[in-house]
Amino acid sequence: MEDFKFSTLAYKRPDCEDMAAFAAKIRERIERADSYAQVKEALLAYDERQKDFFTDASILHIRHTLDTTDAFYEQENEYYESTYPTIMPQLLSVDEALMNSPYRAELENEYGKQFFAGKELQKKAFCEANIPLMQQEAKLCSEYEKLMATAQIPFDGKTLNLYGIQKYFEHEDRAVRKGAVRAYSDFFHQNEERLEAIWDELIRTRNQMGRNLGFENYIPLGYMKQGRTDYGQKEVESFREQVRTVIVPICQKLYEAQAKRLGVADFSFYDEKRIFPDGNAVPAGDDDFMVHQAAEMYHEMSPETGAFIDFMIEHELMDLKNKPGKASTGYMTDLQRYLAPYVFSCFNQTIGDMQVLTHELGHAFAGYMAMRSQPISDYYSESTDIAEIHSMSMEQFSYPYAERFFGAQADKFRFAHLQEAVTFVPFGVAVDAFQHICYANPDLTPKERTLEWKKLEQEYMPWRAYDADDFFDRGGYWYHKIHIYLYPMYYINYTLTTMGAMEFKKKEKEDHARAWADYLNLCKCGGSMSYLETLRYANVSNPFEQGSVARAVGVARDELMNSKFMNNKFM
């Protein structure tokens, strides 16, 4: 399969019924086995079939998100999302047979304790009563995703999607920035009624899933679905408090300095993306130029990343250009049959394009390494709280190469990117807190939920003002965050892993060889260990320990505060 290209891969519907029947046969083989060799043979046969099945599902997902208006793939996606939940009992029965096997100790000895820890978690997170609820959840998520993907926002004589309009948030003319944010806000305001209804239905659907499993609401189930085996809500609450006391004051100073640089006394949300009065750093070339420079960078970075980027380009495993109907998101997924990652995003000619080429390709590099290092597909991907360390750390490793992408504006890129990495964290924990509030208080009205978001902004982003944009000012900004709808309880991962990325930044300054060795270990281990075990293996600190946030952001804080862009002559 060395010569495959994604564009020419034949589409084959993920055959859920056939997969279920195969799982039943494998379960019987495991139950009848009279030696460890027979159990392992059955396990590996099942693993190969899973790779094929989930590769078919990934091809479907990618092609559906490439054009959410394509009726064929929309119907195929509806089939998969409604049918897959119905075969989960058969798939989980294989796990049950493995867990009950008299050869369980041998399996754990060969594949490690995480092999069964993950299966125990999946077992606890599923019951047949939740199948129709999972189907309903998928329909609601698809509706939200399509609503975002097909947004048509008239502005500047053009019709723009959600990615296209955001380029104007950095415009030199303050009135244009304000107008762009108002147009963006208007889209969500105009769709507020349906967005409220979708979110309300998702809360009730997911909370019922939690109750069906014996929980008070969805929150414990959400943690399970994120693969969290060694920390819970108390640790996350403690982390959020560290962010509030340590990082929020840093962000206030950064935005005060930015207001002085821009020469505005009434710093507003529509000023936040305009970092410099004479313009933000912009890519020095078009989309193809950026990909070419990324290829050169990854070849210089290491032999491993050089081989990886060649693989990605040769097999057409990236779709990065913004197009009408394309899902308004960015992601990395995998094609396990080909041991291949796939990267999806929408370039918009801002520094965000560089983040795509490092963040999403950081995910992809980790997948590429794990698929070549781990013995089974269970370990090809890691828990979500580890995954974002790969991506955010790769962003930091790219800093020495910024001149390739931004020329003389490279220092501007580095400052703006680092500032955004720090100032994002309070927003990220606010998103997490908001989800906890909504699921724990399902009887809140839609307007009361939005007011809760406003309160969180005042707590975690006290600098934020929307300058008479009534919808955002009363708390409507959260509607744009796709993760709240599609990926419940995920968003805290970005903030936890920012601490890991900042730690890699510190290591990189002190000893590049050691930092890169730890990073490669992190990528290669995939999902073979729990969250805290993986951190220890890669020599990364536990972010829940008191004082860890201050230690992690220390280098970034000092670098930002001592930057030439914080001096008065640049203000």
N, C-alpha and C positions, 0 to 999 in steps of 0.2 A: 504493500500500500504506500510505498515511498513516493509515488508520482501523483497522489490525489491532490485535487484542489477543491476548496469548499464550494466554489460556484458551480462545479460540475458534479457534485455528489448527488446521486439519485435520492429522491425522497421516498421513504418507506414508512407508512403509518406505524407508529409504535403499537404493536399487537398486544393489547392488554390481556385478552382472553388466552392467547397462546402463552404469554408469560406466566399467567396464573396456573395454567395446566402444567407447565414445566416446573414451576415451584412445587406443586403437589408431588410430582414424581421425585424431585430431589429430596423433599421431606421424607418420603418413604424410603429412599436409599439410605439416608442418614439413620433413620430409625431401625433399619434392618442390618446396618453395618456390624460386622463382627471383628473389625480391626480399625486402628486409627488411620491406616493407609486408605481404607475405603471411605471413611468420613472425609478425609482431606480431598480425595479424588472427587467426591460429590460436591464439596464446597467450591473447589476450583472450577468445576464444570458450571456450577450456578453463577459463579463470579463472571465467567466469560459470557454467559447469556445475558446477565445484567448489563455488562458493558455494551453489548449490541443494542439492547432495549433502550437504555438511557441515552445512547448516542442518537438513536432515531428520535427520541423525545427532544434532545438538544437541537437537532437540525430543524425540527418543527418550531421550537421556541424562537430560534434565531430568525428563521424566515418569516414568522408571524410578526416579530418586532421590527424587522427591516421594513415592512409595509403593513401597518395595521388595517389598511383599507382593502387588502387582498382577500377577497371573499373565500377562496379555497382554503388558505391557511387559517383564516378565522374560524371556519367550520371544523377544520382538522383540530385546531386548538380547543374548541368547545368539546369535541369528542374526547380528547385526551383528558382534559380537566374534569369532565364529568364521569369518565370511566375509570381512570386510575384509582381514585379512592375506593372503588368497589372491589379491587383485587388486593388491597392491602392485607386483609386477613390471610390470604394464601401466601403472600410474601413474608409476612411476619411469622407464619407457621414454620418456615425454614429456620428462622432465628430461634424459635421455640425449641425445635428439634435439636439444634446445636447446643442450646443452653442446657437441655436435659440429657445430652449424650453422655454415656459413661466415659467418653474420651475428651470431655471438656477440658480437663487439666492439660492434656497434650496440646489441644488447640491454643490454650492460653499460654502455654510454655513457648509455642512457636510464634504466635502472633501478638502476644502481650495482653495485659489485663484490659487495655482500652477496647479490645475486640469485643469483649462481652459487656463492658460498661456502656458502650454505645448501643448495643442491642437491648440491654435492660432499659435504657432511656426511651428507645423507640417503642418498646412494649408498653411502658407506663403511659406514653403519650397518645395511645390509640385505643379506641373502642368502636365497635361496629355502629353504635348509635350515632357516632359523629360523621359517618359517611355522607348522609344527605347535607349535613352542615358544611362539610368540606366542599361539596359541590356548589352550595350556595355561596360560600366564601369566594371560590374561584370565579364565579359569575360576577360578583360585585367588584372584585379586583380587576377583572378584564374590562369592565365598564369604565372604571376610573382610569385605567391605563389608556384606553382608546380615547377617552375624553381629553386627556393630556396630550396625546400624540397628534390629535387632529385639531388642536387649537389654531385658530386663525386670528391673528391680532393685527388690525390695521394701524400702521405707524410709518411716518416718514415716506408716505406715498407707496408703501409696500405692504404685503400681507406676510406676516412673520409667524413662526411657531415659537414655542416657549424658549428654545435655545437661541433663536435668532434675535428676539427682542432684548435678551440680556446683554448683548454686545453694547447696546446703547447705555447701559448702566454705568459705563466707563467714559462716556462722551465728554469732550472738553467743555461743552456748553451746559451750564447747570440747568438751564430751562429744558434742554433736551433730555437730560438725565431724569429730571422730575417728570416730564411727560412720558418717558418710557416706563418708569415705575408705575405711573398712574394707569397706563394702558395695560400693563401686566396685572396690576391689581384689579382693574375693571373686568378682565377675563374671569378671575375667580369670583368676583362679586356677582357677575351676571350668571354664573353657574352655582352660586352659593346654595340655593335650595336643593339641587340634586346632590351636591357634594355633602351637604348636611345629612341627607337621607342615606346616602351610601355609607357614610361613617357610622351613623346610628345603627344601621342594619349590621354592619361589620362588628360593632361592639356587642350587640345582642347575640349574634351568631357565634362569635368566638367565646363569649362568656358562657353560653350554653354548652359549648364543647368542654370548657373547664368544669362546669357543674356535672356533666355526664361522667367525668373522671373522678368526681369526688372533691373537687376544689370549689372554693367560694366564687371564683371568677377565672378569667383567662390567664392571669399573670403567671401562675406557676407552670401552666402548660406552655406559655410563650417562652419561658426560660428553658424548658425541656427541649422545645423545638429548635432553640439556638445551640443545643448541645452542651449546656452548662452543667457540669457534674461536680464542680468543687468550689462554687460560690453562689450566693443568692442575693435577695433583695437588700438585706442589711449591708452587705459589702458595697453594693451599688450606691445605696443612699450615702454611705460614708464617703465614697469617691466623689459624689456630686457635691458634698459639703466642702471637700478639699478644693474642688474647682471654684466654688463660690468665694471662698476666703483667699485663695492664692492667685487664681488666674483672672478673675473678674477685675481686680484692681490693676493688673498689668494691662488688660485690654482698655480700661478707661484712660490710662496714660497714653497708650498708642493712638487712640482716637482723638484725644485732646491735641496731640502733636499733629495728627493728620488735619484737623480743623484749622490749625495755625498754618500749615503748609498750603492749604487750599485758600486761606484767607476768608473763611466763613465763620461768623459768630453763631449762627443757628444751624450747626451741623445736623444733617438729616440722614435718614436711611438711604436716600438717593445719592448721597455723597460717599457712602462707605466703600464703594468699588472704585472710586476715583482716588487713587493713592497719592498721585503726584500732580501738581498744578500744570506741569508741561506735558502731561500725558503718561499713561501707564506703559510698561513694556508691551510691545506687540510682536508676534512672530515675524521673523525677517523674511519669510517666504510663504508660499501657499501650502495647502494641505500635503501635497506630494513632497515638497521641500522638507516639511517637518518630519515626515516618515523617513526620508532619506537621511536626515541628520540623526534621527533616533537610531537607525541602523549603524551609522558610524560610531555613535556614542556607545552602544552596547558592545560593539567589537572592541573598543578601547577599554571598556570597563573590566572585562574578564573573558577568558575562553568560554566559560559556560554561557554567559549572556550573549556572546557572539554567535554561538551555535544556535541558541534559542531564537534570536531575531531572524536569522536566516531561515529557520524552520517556519516561523510565522509568516514571513513574506512569501516564501516559495509556495506555501500551501494556501495562500489567500485567507489567512485566519484573523484578519482585522477588517472591520467596516467602520470607518470613522467619520465619513462626511455627512453633513446635515442634509436631510432630504424631506420633502413633504410626506406626511403619513408615517414617518419613522418614529418609533417609540421615543418619548422624551426622557431618556435615561442613559446610563452607561453601566456596563457589566462585563464580567468575565465568566464564561461557562466552559465546559469541556466536552470533547468528543472522545470518550474513553476508548472506543474501538481503535482510534488512530493515535492514542496517547498524545492528544492535541488540545491545547487551550484555544479559546476563541474570544476575541475582544470586540466589543460593540460600544460605539459612542457617537456623539454628534459634535464635530468641530464647529467653533464659531469665531475663529480668528482672534482669540484672546489668550492670556496666559493659561487659561483653562485647558487649551489644547496640549500644552506641555504637561499639564497634570495628567491628562488622559494617557499620554505616551509614557508616563512613569508610573502613575497609580494603577491603572488597569493592566498595564504590562508587568507591573510588579506582581499583581495577582497571577497573571498568566505565567510568569517565570516560575513562581512557586509551584503552580500546577504542573508545569513542564518538568521540574526537578522531581517532585513527589511521584509523578507517574513513571519516572525512570528509576526511582529509588525504593519504592514500597511494593510489597509482594501481592497485595490485593487491592481492589478498587475501593473498599471501605476506607482506606487510608490515603486515597488520591487527593482528598480535600480535607481541610482541617476545620475545627470549630470556628464559627464566624468571628469570635473575639480574637483569635490568632490571625485570621486571614488578613485583617486590615493592617497588621504590623508589616507584612510583606510589602503591601502597596505603598503605605506612607513612608516606610524606610527607603524604598526605592526612589521616592521623590527626593529624599535627602541625599542619597548617593549620586543623584544627577546634578547637584549644584555645581561641581567643577566644570561641567560641560555646557553651562548655560550660554556661553558666548556663541556656541554653534547655532543656537536657536534664536538668540536675541541680539547678537552682535554687541554694539556699544551699550545697549540697554540691559545687559546681563545683570549688573548690580541691582538695577531696579526690579528685575524679575525676582532675584534672590530675596530682597527685602520684602517685597509684596507677598511672595509665596510664604515666607516664614511668618509674616504678620498674620496672614490668613490662617495658617496652621494653628496659631495660638488663639486668635479671636474666634475661630470656629468652635472651640471646645465648650464655652458656655452655651452657645446655641444647641450643640449636640446633647448636652445633659438636660437642657430644657425640653427637647423633643422626647427624651426618655421619661422625664418626670411627667410630661403631659400624657403620655400613653398610660402610665400607672394611674394617674388621676381618672382618666376616662374609663378604664376597665374596672377600677375599684368603685366608681360612682356612676353606674350605668343609667341612673334616673335623671342625671343632669340634662337639661334641655340643650339643644344645639347652641343657642346663644350663651348659655351658662358655660358650656365647654370652651367656647371662644373667649369668654371672659377669663377663664382659668389660664389660657395661653397668654393673655395680656398680663396677668399677674406674674407669670413665669418670666416674661420679658423684663418686667420691672425688677425682678430679683436677680436674674442672670445677665441681662443686657440693659442696665439702667441708662446707658448712653443713648439708647435707640429712640428716635422721634420720627414720625411719618409725615409731618408738615401738612396737616389737614387732609391727608388721605384717610377718609373716614373708615373705610373697610379695614385696611391694615391697622389703623390706629385703635380700633376696638378689638383687635386680636385676630384678624383674618389671615395673617401671614402664614400660619401653619398649614393652610390648605394646599400649598404648593409642594409640600414635602412628601414625595411619593412613598418613601419608606413607611410613613405612618399608616398608610392604607395597605400597602402590598407586603411589607416585611415587618410584622409586629415584633416589638421588643429587640429589634436589631440595632437601632441607631446608637445605643451606648457603646457599641463596639468601636465606632470611629474615635470616640474620645478616649477609651481605655488604650487603644492601640496608638493614639497620638503620643501617649507617654512612652510606649516602646520605641516609636520612631524617633522621638527626641533623645532617647537614650542611645540609639544607634548613631545619631548625629554627634553626640558627645564622644562615643567610642571612635567614630571616624576621624575626629579631630586629633584624638590622642594616639591612635594606632590603627591605620587603615587595614593592615593585614589581619589583625585580630577581629576587627569589626566585620570584615567581609567573611571570614571563616565562621563567625557566629551566625551571620545572615544565611550563609549556605546551609548550615546545619538546621536552621529554622525552616528553610524551604524544603529541604530533603525529608524531614521527618513527617510532613503531611499531617494526617490526623491520627498518628499512631500513639499519641499521648494526650492526657488531659491538658486543660488550659495552663494550670499552674506548673505541671510537670514540663510542658513545652517551654515555658518561660525559663525555668531553671536550666533546661538542657541548652538553651541558646544564650544563657548568661544575661537574661533580662529580668529586671526587678518586678516584684509584685506591686501593681498600682494601687492595691487596696490598703497597703501598709501606711500608717500615718507618716507624713513627711515625704512620701514617694512622689507626689505631684510637684512639690517645690523642687526636689532634686532633679526630676526629669526635665522641667522647663527652664532650669537655671541657665543652661548654655544658650538656649534660644532667647531668653529674656535679656541676657547680657549682650548678645550679638545685636539684638534689635535696639536696645537702649543706647548702645555705643556706636550705632551706625551713623555714617555721615548724613543720612537723611533725617536724623533727629536733631541735627545742629540747626541753629537759628538761620544760618545763611541759606539753608534749603527750605525754609518755611515761608 
